[in-house]
Amino acid sequence: MMKPFSSLSFLLLFGLLSAPVCTVQASIAVRSVDGEKVARHEFTVHASEPLQQMSKRLKIGSFDPFEHPTGLHFSKGELVTVSMQGKPSTPVKLHVISFGKHKPEGDVYELEAGEVSFRPEHDGLAYIDYTADDFKAAPPVKVTIEGGKMNGVFTEKGSNEEWKKLLAGASSPYLDLYGKYVHLVFPVQALREHCPESGAELLALYDRLIGAELKVIGMGYKNERSPNHVFGRVVDSGYMFADGVGAGFNDKAIALVTDMKKLLDPKYLEAGFWGIAHEFGHVLQTRPGFKWLGMTEVTNNLLAMVASYEVDPRLLRLEVLPCNDGHARLKGGRYNLFTKSALIDKELYQLQARGDTGHSHVTGGDVFVRLIPLWQLYLYCQEAGQGNRDFYPEFHAWLRTEGKDDVSAGQHQLNFMREACRINKLDLSDYFEAVGMLKPIDVEFKDYGTGRLKMTAEECAEVKKEASKYPKPASPVIQYMNANNMACYRDRLPLAGPEELWQGVTLEKERCIVDHGVWKNAVAYEVYEGGKLVGITLSGVGSDGNVSTNVHFPETATVIVAVGWDGDRKSVVARRSGWR
């Protein structure tokens, strides 16, 4: 009888795993043993690229270490017989994994030619692992398994009728959901409670989310394909997190992430859809070229924003979540923190608008404020089509093939700006300077550890010189962009509003509500005290449904000016002599 190759805690087990992306064709036969019919499950397995090799090549986190679900559930101590045919170039292993804990337990059995038997030391789901450095040339093998119960695997081709049968007949407390891009292991009971009839829609939603994030990092660009699935599973601690395995969700989180209605409800955005996209975004961050000092909780959120935009724009965190901008708590108020700290106070990119206080912090600024320029570049270049529609995919492809890893954080930031100009064939230096990114800096701050980010005046000047060979962008106010006004940039819609002041506005104490039905195609509203710019509010901030803009207009302010995508300006209100 075969002994386990290893029976270990999950972290040690993971060190032995190299996630297969092998192709498996499965079939079921029946034979008689001592007068009883025993199911024989046959799998033809093709080798795949080892997990560590794959992650190193793509410069991202871990793909699925359990890429190959058999659908079989083994009970502790039951007799399992496995035979293997073929001449694998590297060892083939069978993993029996018990999920549910932060560090799941499991057994790993190294298979041999011929027939072997063993008794698992844990209850668990079974996965086949066959990887090779030269995986394309490695010969396939056939693995036949007798024993266990067929728990099943729900795939992207499954119907809701099949889903209901799987939930009703599951022998394991957990079920494999295996989509086009994502592999999830979730509790059967939670799926029965929160998603009893719509498994196809649930898996499709996760695939859309992950597919959108993969597209940002260049999977699908120039024949680069995702070689494996992204993995998520239930755990017993934390709430949501990303680690060396994939994403983890505790029981409380599972109640949300398995509920289709709540996942698409903005009321549950932070704890639900955004949390999922955020954690998987960590897994897919390209490192270190797009995860330099200060960006650990930023660039993953760009992936989450794009996924939100792809699935349902009502789920865009920057646009829809309320935030205290220092004057009021407004939907989309994070943009007001950005315009104040970056555009008016001209703070450095890394130190802008710490949290809801509206004040910068020497140990690092607000990661969501820091997200805004990355999001604006996505909107302007890709969604509005004013640059390269493949900007971020091409940038990530450059990081994998040409980008240098062993450079300073400051060099990574300079490289990002330099490549943004090259890929979009635009001189974006004015924009980068406006948002505080292209400025000399020498600051030490914390980002999961303390580091220093340094860029000299000479280095910034060199980026400007290189960018100067490209034309300036059509819009001089990319820094006023958000999802609410993207169409104005895309379609180059002219600013339009009444000639007479105070039309289409409602004054409520120190707030001026500007009606979009009267003031059309304004991308932002600037507030002046005499000739001094004191406030900038981007279109749609403070509004439900993007029908108005809530502008802070204190008693000392004199004029509100609407701004078009091309920099055209027109006075909206004036307490004293305005300008038109």
C-alpha positions as CSV (number, residue, x, y, z in Angstrom):
1,M,0.0,0.0,0.0
2,M,1.3,3.4,-1.0
3,K,2.2,5.9,1.8
4,P,1.6,9.6,1.3
5,F,4.5,11.4,-0.4
6,S,3.8,14.1,2.3
7,S,1.1,15.0,4.7
8,L,1.7,18.6,5.6
9,S,0.3,21.9,6.6
10,F,-0.7,23.9,3.6
11,L,2.2,26.3,3.6
12,L,4.7,23.4,3.4
13,L,2.5,21.6,1.0
14,F,2.4,24.7,-1.2
15,G,6.2,24.7,-1.4
16,L,6.0,21.3,-3.0
17,L,3.3,22.2,-5.5
18,S,3.8,23.7,-9.0
19,A,0.4,24.5,-10.3
20,P,-0.5,22.6,-13.5
21,V,-2.4,24.1,-16.3
22,C,-2.5,20.7,-17.9
23,T,-5.3,19.7,-20.2
24,V,-7.3,16.7,-18.9
25,Q,-9.8,14.6,-20.7
26,A,-11.8,12.6,-18.2
27,S,-14.0,9.5,-18.7
28,I,-15.8,7.1,-16.4
29,A,-15.8,3.3,-16.7
30,V,-17.3,0.6,-14.3
31,R,-15.8,-2.7,-13.3
32,S,-16.8,-5.4,-10.9
33,V,-14.8,-6.0,-7.7
34,D,-16.0,-8.9,-5.5
35,G,-19.4,-8.7,-7.1
36,E,-19.7,-4.9,-6.6
37,K,-19.6,-2.3,-9.3
38,V,-16.8,0.2,-8.8
39,A,-16.4,3.4,-10.8
40,R,-13.1,3.9,-12.5
41,H,-12.3,7.5,-13.4
42,E,-9.8,7.9,-16.2
43,F,-7.9,11.1,-16.9
44,T,-5.6,11.9,-19.8
45,V,-3.2,14.5,-18.4
46,H,-0.9,16.8,-20.4
47,A,2.0,18.5,-18.6
48,S,2.0,22.2,-17.9
49,E,4.4,24.9,-17.0
50,P,5.5,24.9,-13.3
51,L,3.9,27.5,-11.1
52,Q,7.0,29.3,-10.0
53,Q,8.4,29.4,-13.5
54,M,5.1,30.8,-14.8
55,S,4.9,33.5,-12.1
56,K,8.5,34.5,-12.7
57,R,8.0,34.7,-16.4
58,L,4.9,36.8,-16.1
59,K,6.1,38.8,-13.1
60,I,2.8,38.3,-11.2
61,G,1.6,36.4,-8.2
62,S,0.6,32.8,-7.8
63,F,-1.8,31.1,-10.2
64,D,-3.9,28.2,-9.3
65,P,-2.0,25.5,-7.3
66,F,-5.0,23.2,-7.7
67,E,-5.5,23.8,-11.4
68,H,-6.6,20.3,-12.0
69,P,-9.8,19.3,-10.2
70,T,-10.8,15.6,-10.7
71,G,-14.2,16.2,-9.0
72,L,-13.5,13.3,-6.6
73,H,-14.0,13.5,-2.9
74,F,-12.0,11.0,-0.7
75,S,-12.8,10.1,2.9
76,K,-10.1,9.7,5.5
77,G,-8.9,6.1,5.6
78,E,-10.8,4.8,2.6
79,L,-9.0,2.6,0.1
80,V,-8.0,4.4,-3.1
81,T,-6.3,2.7,-6.0
82,V,-4.5,4.7,-8.7
83,S,-2.8,3.4,-11.9
84,M,-0.8,5.4,-14.3
85,Q,0.2,4.6,-17.9
86,G,2.8,6.5,-19.9
87,K,6.3,7.8,-19.4
88,P,6.1,11.2,-17.8
89,S,9.1,13.4,-18.0
90,T,8.7,14.5,-14.4
91,P,6.8,13.0,-11.4
92,V,3.0,13.0,-11.5
93,K,1.3,13.6,-8.2
94,L,-2.2,13.3,-6.7
95,H,-3.2,15.9,-4.1
96,V,-5.9,15.3,-1.6
97,I,-6.8,18.7,-0.1
98,S,-9.0,19.6,2.9
99,F,-10.2,23.2,2.6
100,G,-11.8,25.5,5.1
101,K,-8.9,26.5,7.3
102,H,-6.5,29.4,6.7
103,K,-3.8,26.7,6.1
104,P,-5.7,23.8,4.6
105,E,-4.3,20.3,5.3
106,G,-3.5,17.9,2.6
107,D,-1.7,14.8,1.3
108,V,0.5,14.5,-1.7
109,Y,1.0,11.1,-3.4
110,E,3.6,10.6,-6.0
111,L,2.3,8.2,-8.6
112,E,4.2,5.4,-10.2
113,A,3.8,3.3,-13.3
114,G,1.4,0.5,-12.6
115,E,-1.2,0.2,-9.9
116,V,-0.8,1.5,-6.3
117,S,-3.1,1.9,-3.4
118,F,-3.3,4.2,-0.4
119,R,-5.6,5.4,2.3
120,P,-5.8,9.2,2.6
121,E,-5.0,10.7,6.0
122,H,-7.5,13.6,5.4
123,D,-10.9,14.0,3.9
124,G,-10.4,16.1,0.8
125,L,-10.9,16.9,-2.9
126,A,-8.5,15.3,-5.4
127,Y,-6.3,17.2,-7.9
128,I,-3.7,15.9,-10.4
129,D,-0.4,17.7,-10.7
130,Y,1.9,17.1,-13.7
131,T,4.3,19.9,-14.6
132,A,7.6,20.1,-16.5
133,D,10.0,22.9,-17.5
134,D,9.7,21.7,-21.1
135,F,6.0,21.1,-20.7
136,K,5.1,21.4,-24.4
137,A,7.3,18.5,-25.3
138,A,6.4,16.3,-22.2
139,P,4.4,13.2,-23.1
140,P,0.8,12.9,-21.8
141,V,-0.1,10.3,-19.2
142,K,-3.3,8.4,-18.3
143,V,-4.3,8.3,-14.7
144,T,-7.1,5.9,-13.5
145,I,-8.6,6.4,-10.1
146,E,-10.8,3.9,-8.2
147,G,-12.3,5.0,-4.9
148,G,-13.9,8.1,-3.5
149,K,-17.2,9.7,-4.5
150,M,-17.9,11.9,-7.4
151,N,-18.5,15.4,-5.9
152,G,-18.4,17.0,-9.3
153,V,-17.0,20.2,-10.8
154,F,-19.1,23.0,-12.1
155,T,-17.7,24.6,-15.2
156,E,-18.5,27.7,-17.3
157,K,-20.4,25.3,-19.7
158,G,-22.7,24.1,-16.9
159,S,-26.3,24.9,-16.7
160,N,-28.3,25.9,-13.7
161,E,-30.1,22.5,-13.7
162,E,-26.7,20.9,-13.4
163,W,-25.8,23.3,-10.7
164,K,-28.8,22.4,-8.6
165,K,-28.0,18.7,-9.0
166,L,-24.4,19.2,-7.9
167,L,-25.5,21.1,-4.8
168,A,-28.1,18.5,-3.9
169,G,-25.8,15.5,-4.4
170,A,-22.5,16.9,-3.1
171,S,-20.5,14.5,-0.9
172,S,-17.9,17.1,0.2
173,P,-18.6,20.2,2.2
174,Y,-16.9,22.1,-0.7
175,L,-17.4,22.4,-4.4
176,D,-15.0,23.3,-7.3
177,L,-16.3,26.1,-9.5
178,Y,-14.0,26.0,-12.6
179,G,-14.6,28.8,-15.1
180,K,-12.7,30.2,-18.0
181,Y,-10.4,32.3,-15.9
182,V,-11.2,31.5,-12.3
183,H,-11.2,28.5,-10.0
184,L,-13.1,28.7,-6.8
185,V,-13.6,26.3,-3.9
186,F,-16.6,27.4,-1.9
187,P,-18.7,25.8,0.8
188,V,-21.7,23.9,-0.5
189,Q,-23.9,25.0,2.3
190,A,-23.2,28.7,1.5
191,L,-24.0,28.1,-2.1
192,R,-27.2,26.4,-1.2
193,E,-28.2,29.3,0.9
194,H,-27.1,32.3,-1.2
195,C,-27.0,31.0,-4.7
196,P,-29.3,28.0,-4.9
197,E,-30.4,28.4,-8.6
198,S,-28.0,30.7,-10.4
199,G,-24.6,29.0,-10.4
200,A,-24.1,29.7,-14.1
201,E,-24.5,33.4,-13.5
202,L,-22.3,33.5,-10.5
203,L,-19.4,31.8,-12.2
204,A,-19.9,34.0,-15.3
205,L,-19.7,37.1,-13.1
206,Y,-16.4,35.9,-11.6
207,D,-15.1,35.2,-15.1
208,R,-16.0,38.6,-16.3
209,L,-14.3,40.2,-13.3
210,I,-11.1,38.2,-13.7
211,G,-11.2,38.5,-17.5
212,A,-11.3,42.2,-17.3
213,E,-8.3,42.3,-14.9
214,L,-6.3,39.9,-17.1
215,K,-6.9,42.1,-20.0
216,V,-5.4,45.1,-18.2
217,I,-2.1,43.2,-17.6
218,G,-1.9,42.1,-21.2
219,M,-3.3,38.6,-21.2
220,G,-4.8,38.5,-24.7
221,Y,-2.5,41.1,-26.0
222,K,-0.2,40.0,-28.9
223,N,-1.0,36.3,-28.4
224,E,-0.2,36.3,-24.7
225,R,-2.7,34.1,-23.0
226,S,-3.5,33.5,-19.4
227,P,-1.7,30.1,-18.8
228,N,-3.7,29.2,-15.8
229,H,-6.7,30.1,-13.6
230,V,-6.7,32.5,-10.7
231,F,-7.7,30.8,-7.5
232,G,-10.0,31.6,-4.6
233,R,-11.1,29.6,-1.6
234,V,-12.9,29.7,1.7
235,V,-10.8,30.2,4.9
236,D,-11.6,30.4,8.6
237,S,-9.8,33.7,9.5
238,G,-9.4,37.2,8.2
239,Y,-12.2,38.6,6.0
240,M,-10.7,38.8,2.5
241,F,-7.0,38.7,1.6
242,A,-4.6,37.7,-1.1
243,D,-1.6,35.4,-0.4
244,G,0.8,33.1,-2.2
245,V,-2.1,30.8,-3.2
246,G,-4.7,33.2,-4.5
247,A,-7.6,34.9,-2.6
248,G,-9.1,33.9,0.7
249,F,-12.6,34.6,1.9
250,N,-13.9,33.8,5.4
251,D,-17.4,32.6,6.3
252,K,-18.7,36.1,6.7
253,A,-17.3,37.2,3.3
254,I,-18.6,34.0,1.7
255,A,-22.1,35.1,2.5
256,L,-21.6,38.1,0.2
257,V,-19.3,36.7,-2.5
258,T,-21.7,33.9,-3.3
259,D,-24.8,36.1,-3.4
260,M,-25.5,37.4,-6.9
261,K,-27.9,40.1,-5.9
262,K,-25.6,41.6,-3.2
263,L,-22.6,41.4,-5.5
264,L,-24.3,43.7,-8.0
265,D,-25.8,46.0,-5.3
266,P,-23.7,49.2,-4.7
267,K,-24.9,49.1,-1.1
268,Y,-22.6,46.1,-0.5
269,L,-19.8,47.3,-2.8
270,E,-16.9,47.6,-0.3
271,A,-17.5,44.3,1.4
272,G,-18.6,42.5,-1.8
273,F,-17.7,43.0,-5.4
274,W,-14.9,45.6,-4.7
275,G,-13.3,43.3,-2.1
276,I,-13.2,40.4,-4.6
277,A,-11.7,42.6,-7.4
278,H,-9.3,44.2,-5.0
279,E,-7.9,40.9,-3.7
280,F,-7.6,39.2,-7.1
281,G,-6.0,42.5,-8.3
282,H,-3.3,41.9,-5.7
283,V,-2.7,38.4,-7.2
284,L,-2.3,39.9,-10.7
285,Q,-0.1,42.9,-9.9
286,T,2.9,43.0,-12.1
287,R,5.9,43.3,-9.8
288,P,8.0,45.3,-9.3
289,G,7.4,47.4,-12.4
290,F,3.8,48.3,-11.6
291,K,4.1,47.7,-7.8
292,W,6.9,50.0,-6.8
293,L,7.1,51.7,-3.4
294,G,3.7,53.3,-2.5
295,M,1.8,51.3,-5.1
296,T,1.0,48.0,-3.3
297,E,-2.6,49.2,-2.6
298,V,-2.9,51.3,-5.7
299,T,-2.2,49.3,-8.9
300,N,-4.3,46.4,-7.8
301,N,-7.2,48.9,-7.4
302,L,-6.8,50.0,-11.0
303,L,-7.5,46.4,-12.0
304,A,-10.5,46.5,-9.6
305,M,-11.8,49.7,-11.2
306,V,-11.6,48.3,-14.7
307,A,-13.4,45.1,-13.6
308,S,-16.1,47.3,-12.0
309,Y,-16.5,49.3,-15.1
310,E,-16.7,46.2,-17.2
311,V,-19.3,44.5,-15.1
312,D,-21.5,47.5,-14.0
313,P,-20.4,51.2,-13.8
314,R,-22.6,51.5,-10.7
315,L,-19.8,49.6,-8.9
316,L,-17.1,52.1,-9.5
317,R,-15.7,52.9,-6.1
318,L,-14.3,56.3,-6.9
319,E,-17.5,57.5,-8.5
320,V,-20.1,56.1,-6.2
321,L,-18.8,55.7,-2.6
322,P,-19.3,58.7,-0.3
323,C,-16.2,60.4,1.1
324,N,-15.6,63.4,3.4
325,D,-13.8,65.9,1.2
326,G,-13.1,68.3,4.2
327,H,-16.4,70.1,3.7
328,A,-19.1,67.5,3.3
329,R,-19.5,63.8,2.8
330,L,-20.3,63.3,-0.9
331,K,-20.7,60.5,-3.3
332,G,-17.4,60.6,-5.3
333,G,-15.9,63.0,-2.8
334,R,-12.5,61.3,-3.2
335,Y,-12.1,63.3,-6.4
336,N,-12.4,66.5,-4.4
337,L,-9.5,65.4,-2.1
338,F,-7.5,64.8,-5.3
339,T,-8.2,68.1,-6.9
340,K,-7.4,70.0,-3.7
341,S,-4.2,68.2,-2.8
342,A,-2.8,67.6,-6.3
343,L,-4.1,70.4,-8.4
344,I,-4.5,73.3,-6.0
345,D,-2.0,72.6,-3.2
346,K,0.3,70.9,-5.7
347,E,1.4,68.2,-3.3
348,L,3.7,65.3,-4.4
349,Y,1.9,62.3,-5.8
350,Q,2.8,59.9,-3.0
351,L,1.7,62.2,-0.2
352,Q,-1.6,63.6,-1.4
353,A,-4.8,63.8,0.8
354,R,-4.4,61.3,3.6
355,G,-7.8,59.6,4.0
356,D,-11.0,61.6,4.8
357,T,-9.1,64.2,6.7
358,G,-8.0,66.0,3.6
359,H,-4.5,66.4,4.9
360,S,-1.3,64.9,3.6
361,H,0.7,62.6,5.8
362,V,4.5,62.2,5.7
363,T,4.2,58.4,5.9
364,G,2.2,58.2,2.6
365,G,-1.0,59.6,1.2
366,D,-4.4,58.2,0.4
367,V,-4.1,55.2,-1.9
368,F,-7.4,56.0,-3.5
369,V,-6.4,59.5,-4.3
370,R,-3.2,58.0,-5.8
371,L,-5.4,55.7,-7.9
372,I,-7.1,58.6,-9.7
373,P,-4.4,59.5,-12.2
374,L,-4.0,55.8,-13.2
375,W,-7.7,55.6,-13.7
376,Q,-7.8,58.9,-15.6
377,L,-5.2,57.6,-18.0
378,Y,-7.2,54.4,-18.6
379,L,-10.3,56.5,-19.3
380,Y,-8.6,59.0,-21.6
381,C,-6.3,56.7,-23.5
382,Q,-8.4,53.5,-23.7
383,E,-12.1,54.2,-23.1
384,A,-12.2,57.6,-24.7
385,G,-9.8,56.4,-27.4
386,Q,-7.6,59.5,-27.2
387,G,-4.4,57.5,-26.9
388,N,-3.6,53.9,-27.4
389,R,-6.6,51.7,-26.6
390,D,-4.1,49.0,-25.6
391,F,-2.1,51.3,-23.3
392,Y,-2.0,49.3,-20.1
393,P,-1.8,45.9,-21.9
394,E,1.1,47.1,-23.9
395,F,2.8,48.6,-20.9
396,H,2.5,45.3,-19.0
397,A,3.9,43.5,-22.1
398,W,6.9,45.9,-22.0
399,L,7.4,45.2,-18.3
400,R,7.6,41.5,-18.9
401,T,9.9,41.6,-22.0
402,E,12.0,44.8,-21.6
403,G,11.4,46.3,-18.2
404,K,14.2,46.1,-15.7
405,D,13.4,44.8,-12.2
406,D,16.6,45.8,-10.4
407,V,16.0,49.5,-10.4
408,S,14.9,52.0,-7.7
409,A,11.3,52.9,-6.9
410,G,11.9,56.3,-8.4
411,Q,13.2,54.7,-11.7
412,H,10.0,52.5,-11.8
413,Q,7.9,55.7,-11.6
414,L,10.0,57.5,-14.2
415,N,9.7,54.4,-16.5
416,F,5.9,54.4,-16.1
417,M,5.6,58.0,-17.2
418,R,8.2,57.5,-20.0
419,E,6.4,54.5,-21.4
420,A,3.0,56.1,-21.1
421,C,4.2,58.8,-23.4
422,R,5.8,56.4,-25.8
423,I,3.0,53.9,-26.0
424,N,0.3,56.6,-26.4
425,K,2.6,58.7,-28.7
426,L,1.6,61.7,-26.6
427,D,3.5,64.3,-24.6
428,L,1.8,63.7,-21.2
429,S,4.4,65.5,-19.2
430,D,2.1,68.5,-18.4
431,Y,-0.5,66.0,-17.1
432,F,2.1,64.1,-15.0
433,E,3.4,67.3,-13.6
434,A,-0.1,68.5,-12.8
435,V,-1.0,65.4,-10.8
436,G,2.3,65.6,-8.8
437,M,3.9,62.5,-10.4
438,L,6.6,64.2,-12.5
439,K,8.3,66.3,-9.7
440,P,11.6,65.9,-7.9
441,I,11.1,63.9,-4.7
442,D,13.3,62.4,-2.0
443,V,11.0,61.0,0.6
444,E,11.0,58.0,3.0
445,F,7.6,56.5,3.7
446,K,5.8,53.3,4.5
447,D,4.3,50.7,2.2
448,Y,4.3,47.3,4.0
449,G,7.8,48.3,5.2
450,T,9.7,51.6,4.9
451,G,11.5,52.7,1.8
452,R,12.7,55.7,0.0
453,L,11.5,57.1,-3.3
454,K,13.9,59.5,-5.1
455,M,13.7,61.3,-8.4
456,T,16.0,64.2,-9.2
457,A,15.2,67.4,-11.1
458,E,17.5,66.2,-13.9
459,E,15.7,62.9,-14.2
460,C,12.3,64.6,-14.5
461,A,13.7,67.0,-17.1
462,E,15.0,64.0,-19.1
463,V,11.5,62.5,-19.2
464,K,10.1,65.8,-20.3
465,K,12.7,66.1,-23.1
466,E,11.9,62.5,-24.3
467,A,8.2,63.3,-24.2
468,S,8.5,66.5,-26.2
469,K,9.0,64.6,-29.5
470,Y,5.3,63.6,-29.3
471,P,2.3,66.0,-29.7
472,K,0.4,67.3,-26.7
473,P,-2.9,65.5,-26.0
474,A,-6.1,67.1,-27.5
475,S,-7.3,67.9,-24.0
476,P,-5.4,70.1,-21.7
477,V,-7.5,69.0,-18.7
478,I,-7.2,65.2,-18.5
479,Q,-6.8,65.8,-14.8
480,Y,-10.5,66.7,-14.7
481,M,-11.6,63.3,-16.0
482,N,-13.7,60.7,-14.4
483,A,-16.2,58.1,-15.5
484,N,-19.1,60.6,-15.3
485,N,-17.6,62.8,-18.0
486,M,-15.7,60.3,-20.1
487,A,-18.1,60.7,-23.0
488,C,-17.2,64.5,-23.2
489,Y,-13.6,63.6,-24.0
490,R,-14.5,60.6,-26.2
491,D,-17.0,62.5,-28.4
492,R,-15.4,65.9,-27.9
493,L,-18.7,67.4,-26.8
494,P,-18.7,71.2,-26.6
495,L,-19.4,73.0,-23.4
496,A,-22.9,74.5,-23.4
497,G,-24.8,76.6,-20.9
498,P,-26.9,79.8,-20.6
499,E,-25.4,83.2,-21.1
500,E,-27.2,84.5,-18.1
501,L,-25.7,83.8,-14.7
502,W,-27.3,81.7,-11.9
503,Q,-29.3,79.6,-14.4
504,G,-29.7,75.9,-13.7
505,V,-28.2,76.2,-10.2
506,T,-29.5,75.8,-6.7
507,L,-27.7,77.5,-3.8
508,E,-27.9,75.6,-0.5
509,K,-25.9,77.3,2.2
510,E,-22.3,76.8,1.0
511,R,-23.2,74.3,-1.7
512,C,-24.1,75.1,-5.3
513,I,-26.0,72.3,-7.1
514,V,-25.4,72.6,-10.9
515,D,-28.1,70.9,-13.1
516,H,-26.6,68.9,-15.9
517,G,-29.7,69.3,-17.9
518,V,-29.0,73.1,-18.1
519,W,-25.2,73.0,-18.1
520,K,-24.2,70.4,-20.6
521,N,-20.8,68.7,-21.2
522,A,-19.0,70.4,-18.4
523,V,-16.2,68.1,-17.2
524,A,-15.5,70.2,-14.0
525,Y,-16.4,73.3,-12.1
526,E,-13.7,75.7,-10.9
527,V,-14.3,77.9,-7.9
528,Y,-12.4,81.3,-7.6
529,E,-11.9,83.9,-4.9
530,G,-11.2,86.9,-7.1
531,G,-8.5,85.6,-9.4
532,K,-7.4,82.7,-7.1
533,L,-8.4,79.2,-7.8
534,V,-9.6,77.7,-4.5
535,G,-11.7,74.7,-5.6
536,I,-12.3,72.1,-8.4
537,T,-15.2,69.7,-8.5
538,L,-15.4,67.1,-11.2
539,S,-18.6,66.4,-13.0
540,G,-21.2,64.3,-11.1
541,V,-19.6,64.5,-7.7
542,G,-22.3,64.5,-5.0
543,S,-25.0,63.3,-7.4
544,D,-27.1,60.2,-7.6
545,G,-27.3,59.2,-11.3
546,N,-24.9,61.8,-12.6
547,V,-27.6,64.4,-13.1
548,S,-25.9,67.3,-11.2
549,T,-22.7,68.4,-9.6
550,N,-22.5,69.5,-6.0
551,V,-19.9,72.3,-5.8
552,H,-18.6,73.8,-2.6
553,F,-19.2,77.6,-2.8
554,P,-18.1,79.3,0.4
555,E,-19.1,82.9,1.2
556,T,-15.6,84.1,0.3
557,A,-15.8,82.6,-3.2
558,T,-16.8,84.9,-6.1
559,V,-17.2,82.8,-9.2
560,I,-17.9,79.2,-10.4
561,V,-16.6,78.4,-13.9
562,A,-17.7,75.4,-16.0
563,V,-14.9,73.8,-17.9
564,G,-15.1,71.8,-21.1
565,W,-13.0,68.9,-22.2
566,D,-10.9,71.2,-24.4
567,G,-10.3,73.8,-21.7
568,D,-13.2,76.0,-22.8
569,R,-14.6,78.0,-19.8
570,K,-17.8,79.7,-19.0
571,S,-19.0,81.4,-15.9
572,V,-21.9,79.7,-14.1
573,V,-22.5,82.0,-11.1
574,A,-20.7,85.2,-9.8
575,R,-21.2,87.1,-6.6
576,R,-19.2,90.0,-7.9
577,S,-17.7,90.8,-11.2
578,G,-17.3,87.4,-12.9
579,W,-15.7,86.4,-16.2
580,R,-17.0,84.6,-19.2
